[in-house]
Amino acid sequence: MIELHTVRPYFEDKPEVLSEILDRYPEYGRRSAVMPLLWEVQRHERYVSEARIVEIAEILGITATEVRGVMSFYSTYHGEPVGTYHLQVCSTLSCKLAGSDEMCDHLEETLGLVPGETDHEGLFSLQKVECLGACTTAPVLQVNDTYYERVGRSELDELLAALRRGEMPTPKRAREGDNAQFGAAPLAGERAEAGTAADAALADAEANEDTQRKGGTA
């Protein structure tokens, strides 16, 4: 006798999560929920399987091909399992000029991977991605959802060593030029605290602009 195994729908026991996502959109625009639904699944399962693609399509009343089309457009979504630490190297111009190709070469040599592969232990996977939006602090390496900026070879080796120990180092933030007066950008999931030097600098800059608009001097 052949025993058939079925995959339990992801959202079957998560009606509140599903409702919260769908309620962000008007009834006629529910298909726009495809991206947050994909992200919800991937955030917990590390990738979006074919079964989840079909499930999301049925929820939204669209075809599985349309869901796959969204997934294939964005490097954010993964159709195959990725490593515990998914290393994403920005490969667009600013990062290339700052050394991202050399960074990727070093990762390939150190990890024994090429972009698109995951190691046998499931610890690391490597991917080249399009612009990560941090051009002024190139080269940038994204590990899962965390950015590491201005990554040189020594910093990269230290980062890999920490990840092998199961540690996720706190990324450093740096700004230069016109943005230096505002201090470091807040880390993902954080909010800048009131009363910091960055707040004071921003308030001064806004006051100066207001004074100049009124014809005075700062």
C-alpha positions as CSV (number, residue, x, y, z in Angstrom):
1,M,0.0,0.0,0.0
2,I,1.4,3.4,-1.0
3,E,1.1,6.1,1.6
4,L,0.7,9.6,0.3
5,H,2.1,12.5,2.2
6,T,0.4,15.9,1.9
7,V,1.8,19.2,2.9
8,R,-0.2,21.1,5.5
9,P,-1.1,24.5,4.2
10,Y,1.1,27.2,5.8
11,F,-1.7,29.6,6.6
12,E,-4.2,26.9,7.8
13,D,-3.5,27.5,11.5
14,K,-2.6,31.2,11.0
15,P,-5.9,32.9,10.2
16,E,-5.0,36.1,12.1
17,V,-1.7,36.5,10.2
18,L,-3.5,35.9,6.8
19,S,-6.3,38.3,7.7
20,E,-3.8,41.0,8.8
21,I,-1.9,40.8,5.5
22,L,-5.0,40.7,3.2
23,D,-6.7,43.5,5.1
24,R,-3.9,45.9,4.1
25,Y,-5.4,45.9,0.6
26,P,-8.9,46.7,-0.8
27,E,-10.9,43.8,-2.1
28,Y,-10.1,44.6,-5.7
29,G,-6.4,44.8,-5.0
30,R,-5.9,41.6,-3.0
31,R,-3.5,40.2,-5.6
32,S,-1.0,42.9,-4.3
33,A,-0.7,40.8,-1.2
34,V,1.4,38.3,-3.1
35,M,4.7,39.8,-1.9
36,P,4.0,40.0,1.8
37,L,2.5,36.5,1.7
38,L,5.7,35.1,0.0
39,W,7.8,37.0,2.6
40,E,5.8,35.6,5.5
41,V,6.3,32.0,4.3
42,Q,10.0,32.5,3.5
43,R,10.7,34.3,6.8
44,H,9.8,31.0,8.6
45,E,10.7,28.3,6.2
46,R,13.8,30.0,4.6
47,Y,12.4,29.5,1.1
48,V,9.1,29.2,-0.8
49,S,8.3,25.7,-2.0
50,E,6.0,24.8,-4.9
51,A,3.3,23.8,-2.5
52,R,3.4,27.3,-0.9
53,I,3.3,28.9,-4.3
54,V,0.1,27.0,-5.1
55,E,-1.4,27.8,-1.7
56,I,-0.7,31.6,-2.1
57,A,-2.1,31.5,-5.7
58,E,-5.3,29.9,-4.4
59,I,-5.6,32.4,-1.6
60,L,-5.4,35.4,-4.0
61,G,-7.3,33.9,-6.9
62,I,-4.4,34.1,-9.3
63,T,-2.3,31.4,-11.1
64,A,0.8,29.7,-9.7
65,T,2.6,31.0,-12.7
66,E,1.8,34.6,-11.7
67,V,3.2,33.9,-8.2
68,R,6.4,32.4,-9.7
69,G,6.7,35.5,-12.0
70,V,6.9,37.7,-8.9
71,M,9.4,35.4,-7.3
72,S,11.6,35.3,-10.3
73,F,11.7,39.1,-10.6
74,Y,13.1,39.7,-7.1
75,S,16.3,38.1,-5.8
76,T,14.7,38.4,-2.3
77,Y,12.7,35.3,-2.8
78,H,14.2,31.8,-2.9
79,G,12.6,28.8,-4.6
80,E,15.2,26.4,-3.1
81,P,16.4,26.1,0.5
82,V,19.2,28.4,1.4
83,G,21.8,28.2,4.1
84,T,21.5,29.3,7.7
85,Y,23.5,32.3,6.6
86,H,22.6,33.5,3.1
87,L,25.4,35.6,1.8
88,Q,24.4,38.2,-0.8
89,V,27.0,40.2,-2.6
90,C,25.9,43.4,-4.3
91,S,27.2,43.2,-7.9
92,T,26.2,46.6,-9.3
93,L,28.6,49.4,-10.3
94,S,29.3,51.2,-7.1
95,C,30.1,48.0,-5.2
96,K,32.1,46.6,-8.2
97,L,34.3,49.6,-8.2
98,A,34.8,49.3,-4.5
99,G,35.8,45.6,-4.7
100,S,32.7,43.4,-4.6
101,D,34.0,41.1,-7.3
102,E,37.1,40.5,-5.2
103,M,34.8,39.9,-2.2
104,C,32.8,37.3,-4.1
105,D,36.0,35.6,-5.4
106,H,37.3,35.4,-1.8
107,L,33.9,33.9,-0.6
108,E,34.0,31.4,-3.4
109,E,37.5,30.3,-2.6
110,T,37.0,30.2,1.2
111,L,33.6,28.5,1.1
112,G,34.1,26.3,-1.9
113,L,30.9,27.7,-3.4
114,V,29.8,29.5,-6.5
115,P,26.8,31.9,-6.6
116,G,23.6,29.9,-6.4
117,E,25.0,27.1,-4.3
118,T,24.6,26.0,-0.6
119,D,27.3,24.1,1.3
120,H,26.7,20.5,2.3
121,E,26.2,21.4,6.0
122,G,23.5,23.9,5.0
123,L,25.4,26.6,6.9
124,F,26.3,29.0,4.0
125,S,24.7,29.8,0.7
126,L,26.1,32.4,-1.8
127,Q,24.3,34.7,-4.2
128,K,25.1,37.7,-6.3
129,V,22.3,40.3,-6.2
130,E,21.4,43.7,-7.7
131,C,21.8,47.0,-6.0
132,L,21.3,46.9,-2.2
133,G,20.9,50.7,-2.0
134,A,24.0,51.3,0.1
135,C,26.3,52.7,-2.6
136,T,28.1,55.2,-0.4
137,T,29.3,52.4,1.9
138,A,30.3,49.9,-0.8
139,P,31.2,47.1,-1.0
140,V,28.2,45.7,0.8
141,L,27.5,42.2,1.9
142,Q,24.0,41.2,3.1
143,V,23.8,38.3,5.5
144,N,20.2,37.2,5.7
145,D,18.5,40.6,6.3
146,T,21.5,42.3,7.8
147,Y,23.9,44.7,5.9
148,Y,27.6,44.7,6.4
149,E,29.2,47.8,4.8
150,R,32.7,48.6,3.6
151,V,33.7,45.0,3.9
152,G,37.4,44.4,3.4
153,R,39.1,41.0,3.3
154,S,40.0,41.0,7.0
155,E,36.5,42.1,8.0
156,L,35.1,39.4,5.8
157,D,37.3,36.7,7.4
158,E,36.3,37.9,10.8
159,L,32.6,37.8,9.9
160,L,32.8,34.3,8.5
161,A,34.6,33.1,11.6
162,A,31.9,34.6,13.8
163,L,29.1,33.0,11.7
164,R,30.8,29.6,12.0
165,R,30.6,30.0,15.8
166,G,26.9,30.8,15.5
167,E,27.4,34.5,16.2
168,M,25.9,37.3,14.2
169,P,28.1,40.4,14.7
170,T,26.6,43.8,15.1
171,P,27.2,45.6,11.9
172,K,29.1,48.9,11.9
173,R,27.6,51.9,10.3
174,A,29.6,54.7,8.7
175,R,28.6,57.9,6.9
176,E,30.8,60.5,5.2
177,G,30.4,63.8,3.4
178,D,27.2,65.7,3.8
179,N,25.6,62.9,5.8
180,A,28.4,62.6,8.4
181,Q,26.8,65.3,10.7
182,F,23.8,63.1,11.1
183,G,25.8,60.2,12.5
184,A,25.3,56.5,11.9
185,A,22.1,55.2,10.4
186,P,20.0,53.1,12.9
187,L,20.3,49.3,12.5
188,A,17.5,47.3,11.1
189,G,14.6,47.1,13.4
190,E,15.8,50.0,15.6
191,R,14.7,53.6,15.9
192,A,17.0,56.5,16.5
193,E,16.7,57.7,20.1
194,A,15.7,61.2,20.8
195,G,18.3,63.5,22.2
196,T,21.3,62.0,20.3
197,A,23.9,64.1,18.6
198,A,22.4,63.0,15.2
199,D,19.0,64.5,16.3
200,A,20.7,67.7,17.4
201,A,22.6,68.0,14.1
202,L,19.4,67.4,12.1
203,A,17.5,70.0,14.1
204,D,20.3,72.6,13.6
205,A,20.4,71.9,9.8
206,E,16.6,72.3,9.6
207,A,16.7,75.5,11.6
208,N,19.4,76.9,9.3
209,E,17.4,76.0,6.2
210,D,14.3,77.7,7.7
211,T,16.3,80.8,8.5
212,Q,17.7,81.0,5.0
213,R,14.2,80.6,3.5
214,K,13.1,83.6,5.5
215,G,16.0,85.7,4.2
216,G,18.0,85.7,7.4
217,T,21.4,84.2,8.2
218,A,22.2,81.2,10.3
